[in-house]
Amino acid sequence: MTLFPPAIVEKYHVRFRGFADIEVLSIGSIEAVSAARHVLMAERGVTNRATLESGHVTFVEAA
């Protein structure tokens, strides 16, 4: 028996207000939101702090 079960990586769709769904691979919904914020900053050039705050996440779903 192991103390911790193995992590399962799933595909998540995360939507921020005003943006199309961002698809990321993650081990959970909280991590998926963080990964999607990184995509917004690194790949889409979003720098507006209000957009990146967790209160502006409108949708998170495992695919």
Secondary structure, 3 states (H helix, E strand, C coil): CCCCCCCCCEEEEEEECCCCCEEEEECCHHHHHHHHHHHHHHCCCCCCHHHHCHHHEEEEEEC
